[in-house]
């Protein structure tokens, strides 16, 4: 193969792999989800442009790696399994750049969560309890859950108070 042909082949491969990477990185773009929007993330994300916002539907959240753990909570009478993407993976998908999260529930209740919690612990944005999607009447569609039984320090009011349910938005500060 001559030099020009090799160059074209390499350029073609680079363009194809770039297109695949851009498609996978589409979570960081503000392309509108096709399903019902269940989470909006705004603030210090992406390039840091003012007004940056990323929305997620169920399919978009499920396209991230899913994690599950079983833990006892103060809100259930027995241990239950929670499943969904890790909070740190969701933050990475939107290229979050802040140190604090303002988590907002459907009823506009707000709680602050340090970004460092998402690095220290496998905090899940639970979409499912015991394999079933979480309906709004049972703390859904999203519930921030810490793996309480994996660290003794998580058995405290501080971490329970950060476990916001009916999550609808996160502002990265």
N, C-alpha and C positions, 0 to 999 in steps of 0.2 A: 504494500500500500504506500502510495507516495505521501509526502509531507502534508500537502493541502488536504488530502483525504483524511489523514489522521487528525489534523486540526479540526476538521468539520465533525468527525466522529466524537472527539473529545468535547467539543462545544455542544453538540447535540445531547450527549450524556449529561453534561453539566446543567443544561437547560431543563432536561427531563427531571433530574434529581432536585433541582431548585423548585420546579413546579410541585413535586411531591411534598417537599418540605413546607412550601407555602400553604398547600392544602391542609397539611397536618397542623400548621401553626394558625390555621383559620380561627381557632378559638380566641386568639388574641386580637383578631379583627372584630369590628362591630357589625358583622353580617347578621342580619336578623334571623333568629331561629324560626324554623318552620312550624313548630308546635307552640302550645301555650307557654308563654314566658312565665318562669317560676323564680328566677333569680336575676337581679341586676347588680353589677359591680361597677363602681365609679370611683373617682378620686385619682390618687397617684398610681395610675396604671398605664401600661403601654409606653408610648413616647413621652408621657407626662403632659400632653396637650390639655388645656383647660376644657372641661366638659366631656372628657373621655368617659365612655360608658360601654360595657359589654353585657349583653343579655344572654341568658341560658334558658333553654327548654329542657325537658326531661332527656331527650335524645342526646343533646349536647353534653349534659352532665354525665350520662351513661357512657359517652365515648371516652371519658377519662378512665384511667385504671380504677377499678372498684376494689374496696377493702371491706372486710367484715370482722367484727369481733362481738363476743357475747360478754355482757357486763350487767351488774346490778345497778339500778338507778333509784333515786328517791321517788320517782314517779310511777314505777311499776312494782308490783308485789313479788316479782320473781325475775331472775336474770333473763334478758332478751338479747337477740342478735340484731345489731345495727349494721347496715350496709350502705355504701355510697363512696364517692371519691374523697380522698384525704383533702382537708382544707388547704394544706400546702401545695397540692397539685392544682387545685382550682386557682390559687393565688399565682402560681407559676404560669398557668395558662393565660392569665391576663397581664402578666409581667408587672405584678404589684411591686411598688417601690417604697411603701410606707412602713411605719413601725407599729401602728395601731389600726384596728378595724372597728368601725362602728357598725354593729350588726343590728338590723331593723326587722321587726316582726310585722305580720299582716295588720296587727292592731296598732302599729307605730311604736310599740315598746322598743327601747334601744338599750344596748349593752356594749361596752368596750371590751375588746379581746386583743391582747398583745399579739402581734405577728409571731413573736418568739414562741408562743404556745404551740403554734402549728409546726414549728421546727423541733421542739422538745418532745411533743407527744403526737401520737397518731390520731389526731382529731378528725372525725369524719363528718362530712355534711350528709347525714343519713337521709336517704331516699326511701329506704325500706326498713321495716321492723319485722323480724322473723320471716324474711323473704317477700313480704307484701308491701306494696307502695303505701306510704303513710298518708291517709286522708287528712284534710284540714281539721276535722273534728277530733283527730287523735294526734295532734301536734305536727301535722305535715303542712305542706308537702316536703319541707326541709327542716331538719332538726340538727343543731350543732351538738355532737356528742363526743365527750372525752372517754378514753378507755379507763374508766374509774378503777376497775379491779386490777389494772396492770401496775399502778403506782399508788402507794399509800397516801401520798400527798394530795392526790386527786379526790380523796374522800373529804372534801371540805366545802363549805358554803361558797368560797371564792370561785372554785371551778364549777360548782353546780349553777351559780348565778350567771356564768358565761355560756351556759348550755341553752341558748335561745331556741325556742321552737317556733314553728310557723314563719321561718326565716323567709324574707322576700328580697332583702337588699343588703349589700355590704358596701360601705364607704371606706376606702383605703386612705388613711391619714398619715 
